Structures are given as C-alpha cells and as structure tokens.
Amino acid sequence: MMPASEEALATLKRVARGHPGASSGERAAWDILQNLTAGRPVDFGDAFVRIDGEGRRAVVQFLVDLATGKTGLIELR
C-alpha cells in the first residue's frame, strides 16, 4: 500500500465511529470502511456529503489510489 493510501486509511479509521451516538460524519466514515473491507457496495454519494473535509480528502485519496492501481482492496483485509 502506498504511503498516501495508508495515511488516508488511518484518517478514516480515526474519524470512524459506529456507536449509536456517533455524528453523521463519523457514521459515514464507519460505513465506508465497513463496506470496503466486507466487499459490499458503498454509497459514496450519501457518505461523502455527511463526512467532514479531512474525511473527504482521505476518501478521494484512497479512491484515486484504488483507481490507479497503487493500492488494492485486498490490502484492507
């Protein structure tokens, strides 16, 4: 995994919260991570709107690295 991907993943993990009292942005990061690691479809449109600026940058960085082959989904498991 590329260093930028590792940093983006660390950011998403730091922001992600799955408990009932989590903010919508924390829950969006949680949903993204859970769906990516489980190999399920991710609704980026919904999640991207709810997540904060730092989380958005992390999502974009991770998606660019996935699209260009610099990292793979297998590395999330």
C-alpha positions as CSV (number, residue, x, y, z in Angstrom):
1,M,0.0,0.0,0.0
2,M,1.3,3.4,-0.9
3,P,2.1,5.9,2.0
4,A,-0.7,8.2,0.9
5,S,-3.2,5.4,1.0
6,E,-2.0,4.3,4.4
7,E,-2.4,7.9,5.6
8,A,-5.9,8.1,4.1
9,L,-6.9,4.8,5.7
10,A,-5.6,5.9,9.0
11,T,-7.6,9.2,8.8
12,L,-10.8,7.3,8.0
13,K,-10.1,4.9,10.9
14,R,-9.5,7.8,13.3
15,V,-12.8,9.5,12.2
16,A,-15.0,6.4,12.0
17,R,-17.4,5.7,14.8
18,G,-20.1,3.1,14.7
19,H,-21.9,3.6,18.0
20,P,-25.4,4.9,18.3
21,G,-24.3,8.4,19.4
22,A,-21.9,9.0,16.6
23,S,-22.2,12.0,14.4
24,S,-23.4,11.6,10.8
25,G,-19.8,12.2,9.5
26,E,-18.4,9.6,11.9
27,R,-21.0,7.1,10.9
28,A,-20.3,7.8,7.2
29,A,-16.6,7.0,7.6
30,W,-17.6,3.9,9.5
31,D,-20.0,2.8,6.7
32,I,-17.3,3.4,4.1
33,L,-14.7,1.3,5.9
34,Q,-17.1,-1.5,6.8
35,N,-18.4,-1.8,3.3
36,L,-14.9,-1.7,1.7
37,T,-13.5,-4.3,4.0
38,A,-16.5,-6.6,3.5
39,G,-16.5,-6.2,-0.3
40,R,-20.0,-4.7,-0.3
41,P,-21.1,-1.7,-2.4
42,V,-20.5,1.7,-0.9
43,D,-22.9,4.6,-1.4
44,F,-20.2,7.3,-1.7
45,G,-22.8,10.0,-2.7
46,D,-24.6,9.7,0.6
47,A,-21.4,9.2,2.7
48,F,-19.4,11.9,1.0
49,V,-22.0,14.5,1.8
50,R,-22.0,13.6,5.5
51,I,-18.3,13.3,6.1
52,D,-16.1,16.3,7.0
53,G,-13.3,17.9,4.9
54,E,-10.5,15.8,6.3
55,G,-12.5,12.6,5.7
56,R,-13.4,13.7,2.2
57,R,-9.8,14.2,1.3
58,A,-9.0,10.8,2.7
59,V,-11.8,9.2,0.7
60,V,-10.7,10.9,-2.6
61,Q,-7.1,9.9,-2.0
62,F,-8.0,6.3,-1.3
63,L,-10.3,6.1,-4.4
64,V,-7.6,7.7,-6.6
65,D,-5.1,5.1,-5.4
66,L,-7.5,2.3,-6.0
67,A,-8.4,3.5,-9.5
68,T,-4.7,3.9,-10.5
69,G,-3.7,0.6,-9.0
70,K,-1.4,2.0,-6.3
71,T,-3.4,0.0,-3.7
72,G,-5.9,-2.8,-3.8
73,L,-9.0,-3.7,-1.8
74,I,-7.3,-6.9,-0.7
75,E,-5.0,-4.7,1.4
76,L,-7.9,-3.7,3.6
77,R,-8.5,-7.2,4.9
